Amino acid sequence: MYFILKISFGCIAFILSILSINAQIPIEDYTKEINNLKTENDFVAYWKKIDSIDQLVLLKAKDEKIRDSISIDNMIKTALVYKIHGESIFKPNISAHIFNLSHNYFGDSSLVFWPIIKVSKIYEQDNLKHFYPSYVLECISLPIYGYSFLRQDDKYERALKKLDALPDEDIVSALLKAFEKQKRIKRLKPLKVIGTWKYKPSNLWEESENNVFQFVKLEDNKLYFEKFSQRHRLVQMKTIENKKILRVENEPFDWKFVLYDNGNLELVDENNEILIAYDRSK
């Protein structure tokens, strides 16, 4: 009980710090802290700390800015452990890096974090097996496309190959860049709603009038895919007869949205096979 309370009070202080307008993620402080991890017990305790912040604070936070900040903070800490100590960090039976991925809702951040997920598979422990591959793939596909990999076994191999082929980059720097981009997009005011559809992550899911997504034009005059207040920019590839072909910026699978002049919408894969045909929301 003492351990949980101690972590909780520390998390409260953390939240107060990130609420500051000029607050910066203290990379140097984290680097010093992580350099001091020496033994397996040190690593286990550190992962428990990240897990506690995730479970006790991030998942209970109602303020979206706090959630986003805690999410990126945890991802950066994990990336720094990997950068400083290498692949051996995954030998203890941990799942913090999986929760980092699953509780992040901005696709750019998820993609640059993928190398950590990829290398952790080498050291996979029994209690992590149920995360692979559908769960981790869904952590990528839901934020970017609103698509679920649940029971989509025939698509796993192709999707994993695409993700594993992503170019290498400094994960910490890329996470910081993605976070700044996310904050900038969220500050933009909407100008026009292009369309609203029922949210249906796959044809196995029932539609709900309460869960919808939209294509919106924001004040930068660009089009965005918006769901549950999360926004990803849409890039128009071409117009063919009565339809527009759009892709989510930086998407990894070469999937596209097909928007028809009559308002119908489809998500199609790299072979132009329909993954989801959406119904418009009234």
Contacts in CASP RR format, 6 or more apart in sequence:
PFRMAT RR
TARGET T0000
AUTHOR 0000-0000-0000
METHOD contacts of the structure
MODEL  1
MYFILKISFGCIAFILSILSINAQIPIEDYTKEINNLKTENDFVAYWKKI
DSIDQLVLLKAKDEKIRDSISIDNMIKTALVYKIHGESIFKPNISAHIFN
LSHNYFGDSSLVFWPIIKVSKIYEQDNLKHFYPSYVLECISLPIYGYSFL
RQDDKYERALKKLDALPDEDIVSALLKAFEKQKRIKRLKPLKVIGTWKYK
PSNLWEESENNVFQFVKLEDNKLYFEKFSQRHRLVQMKTIENKKILRVEN
EPFDWKFVLYDNGNLELVDENNEILIAYDRSK
4 52 0 8 1.000
4 56 0 8 1.000
7 49 0 8 1.000
7 52 0 8 1.000
7 53 0 8 1.000
7 56 0 8 1.000
8 52 0 8 1.000
8 56 0 8 1.000
8 57 0 8 1.000
11 52 0 8 1.000
11 53 0 8 1.000
11 56 0 8 1.000
11 57 0 8 1.000
14 53 0 8 1.000
14 57 0 8 1.000
14 70 0 8 1.000
14 73 0 8 1.000
15 57 0 8 1.000
15 61 0 8 1.000
15 66 0 8 1.000
15 70 0 8 1.000
17 23 0 8 1.000
18 66 0 8 1.000
18 69 0 8 1.000
18 70 0 8 1.000
18 73 0 8 1.000
19 65 0 8 1.000
19 66 0 8 1.000
25 72 0 8 1.000
25 73 0 8 1.000
25 76 0 8 1.000
25 176 0 8 1.000
27 76 0 8 1.000
27 80 0 8 1.000
27 172 0 8 1.000
27 176 0 8 1.000
30 76 0 8 1.000
30 77 0 8 1.000
30 80 0 8 1.000
31 80 0 8 1.000
31 84 0 8 1.000
34 46 0 8 1.000
34 77 0 8 1.000
34 80 0 8 1.000
34 81 0 8 1.000
34 84 0 8 1.000
34 85 0 8 1.000
35 84 0 8 1.000
36 42 0 8 1.000
37 43 0 8 1.000
37 46 0 8 1.000
37 81 0 8 1.000
37 85 0 8 1.000
40 91 0 8 1.000
40 92 0 8 1.000
43 81 0 8 1.000
43 85 0 8 1.000
43 89 0 8 1.000
43 92 0 8 1.000
43 94 0 8 1.000
44 92 0 8 1.000
44 94 0 8 1.000
46 81 0 8 1.000
47 92 0 8 1.000
47 94 0 8 1.000
47 96 0 8 1.000
50 74 0 8 1.000
50 77 0 8 1.000
50 78 0 8 1.000
50 96 0 8 1.000
50 100 0 8 1.000
51 95 0 8 1.000
51 96 0 8 1.000
51 99 0 8 1.000
53 70 0 8 1.000
53 73 0 8 1.000
53 74 0 8 1.000
54 70 0 8 1.000
54 74 0 8 1.000
54 96 0 8 1.000
54 99 0 8 1.000
54 100 0 8 1.000
54 103 0 8 1.000
55 99 0 8 1.000
57 70 0 8 1.000
58 67 0 8 1.000
58 70 0 8 1.000
58 71 0 8 1.000
58 74 0 8 1.000
58 103 0 8 1.000
59 103 0 8 1.000
61 67 0 8 1.000
61 70 0 8 1.000
64 186 0 8 1.000
64 229 0 8 1.000
68 105 0 8 1.000
68 106 0 8 1.000
68 179 0 8 1.000
68 182 0 8 1.000
68 183 0 8 1.000
71 100 0 8 1.000
71 103 0 8 1.000
71 104 0 8 1.000
71 105 0 8 1.000
71 109 0 8 1.000
72 104 0 8 1.000
72 109 0 8 1.000
72 175 0 8 1.000
72 176 0 8 1.000
72 178 0 8 1.000
72 179 0 8 1.000
74 96 0 8 1.000
74 99 0 8 1.000
74 100 0 8 1.000
74 103 0 8 1.000
75 100 0 8 1.000
75 101 0 8 1.000
75 104 0 8 1.000
75 109 0 8 1.000
75 113 0 8 1.000
75 175 0 8 1.000
76 172 0 8 1.000
76 175 0 8 1.000
76 176 0 8 1.000
78 96 0 8 1.000
78 97 0 8 1.000
78 100 0 8 1.000
78 113 0 8 1.000
78 116 0 8 1.000
79 113 0 8 1.000
79 116 0 8 1.000
79 171 0 8 1.000
79 172 0 8 1.000
79 175 0 8 1.000
80 172 0 8 1.000
81 89 0 8 1.000
82 89 0 8 1.000
82 116 0 8 1.000
82 119 0 8 1.000
82 171 0 8 1.000
83 170 0 8 1.000
83 171 0 8 1.000
83 172 0 8 1.000
87 119 0 8 1.000
87 122 0 8 1.000
87 123 0 8 1.000
90 97 0 8 1.000
90 119 0 8 1.000
90 120 0 8 1.000
90 122 0 8 1.000
90 123 0 8 1.000
91 123 0 8 1.000
93 125 0 8 1.000
93 127 0 8 1.000
93 128 0 8 1.000
95 127 0 8 1.000
95 128 0 8 1.000
95 131 0 8 1.000
97 116 0 8 1.000
97 117 0 8 1.000
97 120 0 8 1.000
98 117 0 8 1.000
98 128 0 8 1.000
98 131 0 8 1.000
98 135 0 8 1.000
98 136 0 8 1.000
98 139 0 8 1.000
100 113 0 8 1.000
100 116 0 8 1.000
101 110 0 8 1.000
101 113 0 8 1.000
101 117 0 8 1.000
101 136 0 8 1.000
101 139 0 8 1.000
101 140 0 8 1.000
102 135 0 8 1.000
102 139 0 8 1.000
104 110 0 8 1.000
104 113 0 8 1.000
104 139 0 8 1.000
104 143 0 8 1.000
105 143 0 8 1.000
105 228 0 8 1.000
105 230 0 8 1.000
106 143 0 8 1.000
106 178 0 8 1.000
106 179 0 8 1.000
106 182 0 8 1.000
106 230 0 8 1.000
106 232 0 8 1.000
107 140 0 8 1.000
107 143 0 8 1.000
107 144 0 8 1.000
107 178 0 8 1.000
107 232 0 8 1.000
107 250 0 8 1.000
108 178 0 8 1.000
108 181 0 8 1.000
108 182 0 8 1.000
108 250 0 8 1.000
109 175 0 8 1.000
109 178 0 8 1.000
109 179 0 8 1.000
109 182 0 8 1.000
110 139 0 8 1.000
110 140 0 8 1.000
110 143 0 8 1.000
110 144 0 8 1.000
111 140 0 8 1.000
111 163 0 8 1.000
111 166 0 8 1.000
111 250 0 8 1.000
111 252 0 8 1.000
112 169 0 8 1.000
112 171 0 8 1.000
112 174 0 8 1.000
112 175 0 8 1.000
112 178 0 8 1.000
113 171 0 8 1.000
113 175 0 8 1.000
114 140 0 8 1.000
114 163 0 8 1.000
114 164 0 8 1.000
114 166 0 8 1.000
115 166 0 8 1.000
115 168 0 8 1.000
115 171 0 8 1.000
116 171 0 8 1.000
117 136 0 8 1.000
118 163 0 8 1.000
118 164 0 8 1.000
120 128 0 8 1.000
121 132 0 8 1.000
124 132 0 8 1.000
133 149 0 8 1.000
133 156 0 8 1.000
133 159 0 8 1.000
133 160 0 8 1.000
134 149 0 8 1.000
134 150 0 8 1.000
134 151 0 8 1.000
134 152 0 8 1.000
134 153 0 8 1.000
134 156 0 8 1.000
137 149 0 8 1.000
137 156 0 8 1.000
137 159 0 8 1.000
137 160 0 8 1.000
137 163 0 8 1.000
138 148 0 8 1.000
138 149 0 8 1.000
138 150 0 8 1.000
140 159 0 8 1.000
140 163 0 8 1.000
140 252 0 8 1.000
141 147 0 8 1.000
141 148 0 8 1.000
141 149 0 8 1.000
141 159 0 8 1.000
141 253 0 8 1.000
142 148 0 8 1.000
142 201 0 8 1.000
143 230 0 8 1.000
143 232 0 8 1.000
144 232 0 8 1.000
144 248 0 8 1.000
144 251 0 8 1.000
144 252 0 8 1.000
145 248 0 8 1.000
145 251 0 8 1.000
145 253 0 8 1.000
145 255 0 8 1.000
145 267 0 8 1.000
146 199 0 8 1.000
146 201 0 8 1.000
146 213 0 8 1.000
146 227 0 8 1.000
147 201 0 8 1.000
147 202 0 8 1.000
147 255 0 8 1.000
147 267 0 8 1.000
147 275 0 8 1.000
147 276 0 8 1.000
148 201 0 8 1.000
148 202 0 8 1.000
148 204 0 8 1.000
148 205 0 8 1.000
149 155 0 8 1.000
149 156 0 8 1.000
149 159 0 8 1.000
150 201 0 8 1.000
150 202 0 8 1.000
150 204 0 8 1.000
151 204 0 8 1.000
152 202 0 8 1.000
155 269 0 8 1.000
158 253 0 8 1.000
158 270 0 8 1.000
159 253 0 8 1.000
162 252 0 8 1.000
162 253 0 8 1.000
162 254 0 8 1.000
163 252 0 8 1.000
166 252 0 8 1.000
185 218 0 8 1.000
185 224 0 8 1.000
185 231 0 8 1.000
185 233 0 8 1.000
186 229 0 8 1.000
186 231 0 8 1.000
188 218 0 8 1.000
188 219 0 8 1.000
188 220 0 8 1.000
188 231 0 8 1.000
189 218 0 8 1.000
189 219 0 8 1.000
190 216 0 8 1.000
190 217 0 8 1.000
190 218 0 8 1.000
190 219 0 8 1.000
191 216 0 8 1.000
191 217 0 8 1.000
191 218 0 8 1.000
191 219 0 8 1.000
191 221 0 8 1.000
192 216 0 8 1.000
192 217 0 8 1.000
193 214 0 8 1.000
193 215 0 8 1.000
193 216 0 8 1.000
194 214 0 8 1.000
194 215 0 8 1.000
194 216 0 8 1.000
194 217 0 8 1.000
194 223 0 8 1.000
194 259 0 8 1.000
195 214 0 8 1.000
195 215 0 8 1.000
195 263 0 8 1.000
195 280 0 8 1.000
196 212 0 8 1.000
196 213 0 8 1.000
196 214 0 8 1.000
196 280 0 8 1.000
196 281 0 8 1.000
197 212 0 8 1.000
197 213 0 8 1.000
197 214 0 8 1.000
197 265 0 8 1.000
197 278 0 8 1.000
197 279 0 8 1.000
197 280 0 8 1.000
197 281 0 8 1.000
198 207 0 8 1.000
198 208 0 8 1.000
198 209 0 8 1.000
198 211 0 8 1.000
198 212 0 8 1.000
198 278 0 8 1.000
198 279 0 8 1.000
198 280 0 8 1.000
198 281 0 8 1.000
199 207 0 8 1.000
199 208 0 8 1.000
199 211 0 8 1.000
199 212 0 8 1.000
199 213 0 8 1.000
199 227 0 8 1.000
200 206 0 8 1.000
200 207 0 8 1.000
200 276 0 8 1.000
200 278 0 8 1.000
200 279 0 8 1.000
201 276 0 8 1.000
202 275 0 8 1.000
202 276 0 8 1.000
203 276 0 8 1.000
207 279 0 8 1.000
209 281 0 8 1.000
209 282 0 8 1.000
212 227 0 8 1.000
212 281 0 8 1.000
213 225 0 8 1.000
213 226 0 8 1.000
213 227 0 8 1.000
213 228 0 8 1.000
214 225 0 8 1.000
214 226 0 8 1.000
214 227 0 8 1.000
215 223 0 8 1.000
215 224 0 8 1.000
215 225 0 8 1.000
215 226 0 8 1.000
215 234 0 8 1.000
215 259 0 8 1.000
216 223 0 8 1.000
216 224 0 8 1.000
216 226 0 8 1.000
216 231 0 8 1.000
217 223 0 8 1.000
217 224 0 8 1.000
218 224 0 8 1.000
218 231 0 8 1.000
222 233 0 8 1.000
222 234 0 8 1.000
223 233 0 8 1.000
223 234 0 8 1.000
223 236 0 8 1.000
223 246 0 8 1.000
224 231 0 8 1.000
224 232 0 8 1.000
224 233 0 8 1.000
224 234 0 8 1.000
225 231 0 8 1.000
225 232 0 8 1.000
225 233 0 8 1.000
225 234 0 8 1.000
225 248 0 8 1.000
225 257 0 8 1.000
232 248 0 8 1.000
232 249 0 8 1.000
233 248 0 8 1.000
233 249 0 8 1.000
234 246 0 8 1.000
234 247 0 8 1.000
234 248 0 8 1.000
234 249 0 8 1.000
234 257 0 8 1.000
235 246 0 8 1.000
235 247 0 8 1.000
235 248 0 8 1.000
235 249 0 8 1.000
236 244 0 8 1.000
236 245 0 8 1.000
236 246 0 8 1.000
237 245 0 8 1.000
237 246 0 8 1.000
237 247 0 8 1.000
237 256 0 8 1.000
238 244 0 8 1.000
238 245 0 8 1.000
239 245 0 8 1.000
242 260 0 8 1.000
242 261 0 8 1.000
242 262 0 8 1.000
243 258 0 8 1.000
243 259 0 8 1.000
243 260 0 8 1.000
243 261 0 8 1.000
244 258 0 8 1.000
244 259 0 8 1.000
245 256 0 8 1.000
245 257 0 8 1.000
245 258 0 8 1.000
246 256 0 8 1.000
246 257 0 8 1.000
246 258 0 8 1.000
246 259 0 8 1.000
247 254 0 8 1.000
247 255 0 8 1.000
247 256 0 8 1.000
247 257 0 8 1.000
248 255 0 8 1.000
248 257 0 8 1.000
253 269 0 8 1.000
253 270 0 8 1.000
254 269 0 8 1.000
254 270 0 8 1.000
255 267 0 8 1.000
255 268 0 8 1.000
255 269 0 8 1.000
255 270 0 8 1.000
255 275 0 8 1.000
256 267 0 8 1.000
256 268 0 8 1.000
257 265 0 8 1.000
257 266 0 8 1.000
257 267 0 8 1.000
257 268 0 8 1.000
258 265 0 8 1.000
258 266 0 8 1.000
258 267 0 8 1.000
258 268 0 8 1.000
259 265 0 8 1.000
263 280 0 8 1.000
264 277 0 8 1.000
264 278 0 8 1.000
264 280 0 8 1.000
265 277 0 8 1.000
265 278 0 8 1.000
265 280 0 8 1.000
266 274 0 8 1.000
266 275 0 8 1.000
266 276 0 8 1.000
266 277 0 8 1.000
266 278 0 8 1.000
267 274 0 8 1.000
267 275 0 8 1.000
267 276 0 8 1.000
267 278 0 8 1.000
268 274 0 8 1.000
268 275 0 8 1.000
269 275 0 8 1.000
END
